[in-house]
Structure formats: C-alpha cells, structure tokens
C-alpha cells in the first residue's frame, strides 16, 4: 500500500509542477506602464470558473439481485488540462435469495487527480477510503467488513458542448481485498460534468 501512496503523491507532484511551469511560461515581461494598465483592467478571481462538479452512477447489475453505485465529486481546475479534487461514493448491493433479500451499503470518500490527454480523453487516478459492510451473516461469507484504502487507475471519455458534458470512465481496482468485496476488478461510471 505504501508504494501506491508514493506513486499517487508523485503523480500529484508532477501535475502541480506541470501546471506551475505552464503558467510561468505564459507570463510575459512588460513595461511598468503596461503593468499598471493591466492592474486596472484585471478581472477579479472567479472561483466558479475553476470548479468542476460531477455526478455519476455506475456498476449496474441486475442478475441475482440489484447492484448500483453512485459518486459525486468536485475538482479544482488548475488550467485546461489538469485538475484535482475530492468526492464520495456509495455502493448498494441487494442479493436475491430465498426469504428476505439482504442488502448492503458500502460507502467512502476519495481524492483524485486528472489530466486531459486530448479534449475528450482523460486519465484519472483516485485514492479511495471505503468502508465495506460485514458480509458474514447475510451472505455466509468470510468477509467481515472494514475500511480499506486503495488506489484506482482509469481512463475516461467526455462529450458535449458548452459547460455541461457527459462522461464515461473505466477504473482498475488495484486492491485484491477490495476486488473480493465488490466481486469486480473494474469500476465503470457514467455521468454529467459541469465546467469540464
């Protein structure tokens, strides 16, 4: 787990460094009179232009029960290519068995870093902390529940015009323990994004 933390922190450092280098390369030296006129016409900082809220649903399944997940996150756009932020996830599982159908809620949060490869394709890394419900009683399983910290690595596609876009992402779950709880090695999400 330590090596994933180091990998994630290194990726964040690279993204922040790239954003800083790009911002510094765009600055131009100007004379004192030009600088004064720029100060007078400079627009105030608008936080809404840098925020990127998103809402997703995913991991749908209807065989032997109902499986559905949702997540919401908000990112801060450093420039047109790089953003980072945080969010929350909920996984709902209802298993069809004889008698009462047991259901579980797994919930957690995450931080993420995203880089656009093209205007429509992006790569994203998430570091998750998820609390999985106990599966021993309802599902006759050895999985006793608990909180797991793990990274996911994904690629996504964005489509749309204006401030609203539709996104689809596919993530690889790197933790074998989490793969046991979710019975998946991949997470998929579809949703809407504002100011992507």
N, C-alpha and C positions, 0 to 999 in steps of 0.2 A: 504494500500500500504506500510505503514511503517513496518508492520510485515513481508512482503515479502522481503523488503530490509534487515531487520535484519537477516532473515533466509538465504538469499543469502550471506551476509557478513560472517555469522557464518560458512557456508559451505566452503567458500573460505579460511577462517582461519584454518579450520580443514584440508583441503587439503594441505595448505602450511606447517602446523605443521607436518603432516604425512610425507611429502617429506623431511623435515629437519631431523626428527627423523630417517627415513630410511637411509639417507645419513650419519648421525653421527654414526649409529650402524655399518656401513660397514668400517669405518676408523679403522685402526689397529695401535697400537703403535709400533714404530720401533726404532732401534738404530740410532744414529747420522750418522753412516757410510751408513746405508741403506737409510736414508732420503736424504743424499747427492747424492747417486746414482740414486734415484728416480727423484730428481730435474733435473738431467742431461738428463734422458730419458723421462721425462714428455712431452706428446704431447700438442701442443698449443690448446687453446679453439676454437672449430669449431661451430659457431652459426648455420650453416645449419643442423647439426645433431640434434639440439634441436627444430627446427621449423617444424610445421606441417600444410601446406596449404591444403585447401579443397575447392571444388566447388560442389554445389548441385542444383538440380531442384526439384520442388515438388508441391503439392496441385493442381494437374491437374484436370480440369473439362471441359467437352465439352457439357453439357446439358444446353440449354437456353443461349448459349454463350461460351466464352473461358475464362478459369481461369488457370493461370500458375504463378509460383513463382520461384525465384532463390535466392541463397545466396552464399556468399564467405566468408571464414574466415581463419585466421591463428592463430595457437596456439603455445605456448611455452611448450615444454615437460620438466618437472622437473625431471622425471625419466620415467621408462617404464609404469607406472600405472597412473600418474597424469599429467594433462596439463590444461592450461588456456589461453584465448586469446580474440580476438575481431573480429567482422565481420560486414557485411552489407547485407540487404535483400531488395528485390523488389517484390511487388505483382502486377500483371497485371490482370485486370478484364474487359472483354468486354461482355456486355449483349445484347442478341438478342431481339430486339423489332421492331415494325413496324416503318419504316422510318430509320433514321440514328441510327446505333448501338453505344451507348455511351461507352466510355472506361475510366478506372481509373487507375492511378498509385499510389500505396501506397509504401512508402519507409522508411527505418530506419536502425538503427545500433543496435549492441548488444555486450555484453561481456559474456563470458561463462567459466565454469569450468567443467572438465570431469574427471571421474575416471573409469578405466577399472575394471570390475567385474571378467571377465576371459580374455583370449587373444582375444576373438571375441565379447564379450558382454560388453557394457559400459553404464554408466549412465551420463547424461549431464544436467546441469542447465544453462539456459540463462536468462539474464536480458535485455529486449528489450526496445528501444525507437523508436516508429514507428509513422510516420505522415500519417494519413489516409485522403484521398481526400474527398471533400464535395459531399455528395450523395443526396442532397435535390433537385437539378434541374433535373439531368439526370434520377434519379431513383424514384422521387417522394417519398422520404424517409425523416424521421425526423433526420437522422444522418448528422450533419453539418460538420463533419470532425474535425481534430485537432491532436495533438500529445499525445500519450498515452505511459506511462511507465509501464511495466508489466513483470512478470517472466513467463517462460515456463519450464516445467519439462519433461525430456524424457529418453527413453531407445533406444539403437541402437545396430546394428549388423554389424560387419566388416568381410570381407572375401577377401583373396588374399595372394599372396606370394611376397616377395621382398619389395621394398619401396612403390609400388603402391597397394592400396586396394580399394575395393568397399564398400561403407557404405550405410545403410538404417536406418533412425531414425524416431521415432514417439514421438511427443511432445504434452503435455496437455497445453492448453492456459488457464491461471488461471483468466484472467480478463473477466468479463461478458460484459463489454463495447466493448472490442476487439472481443469477440465472436459475438456480434451483427454486427460489421462492416464486419467481414470475413465470417459470417454465418457458422462458424465451431468452435468446441471446441478442435479439434485436428489439428496439422500440421504434414504432413509427407514429408520426404525428401529422395532422393536417389542421390548418387554422388560418386566422387572419392576423395581419400585422399593420400597424399604423406607423407611418414615417420610417419605413424600412430603408 
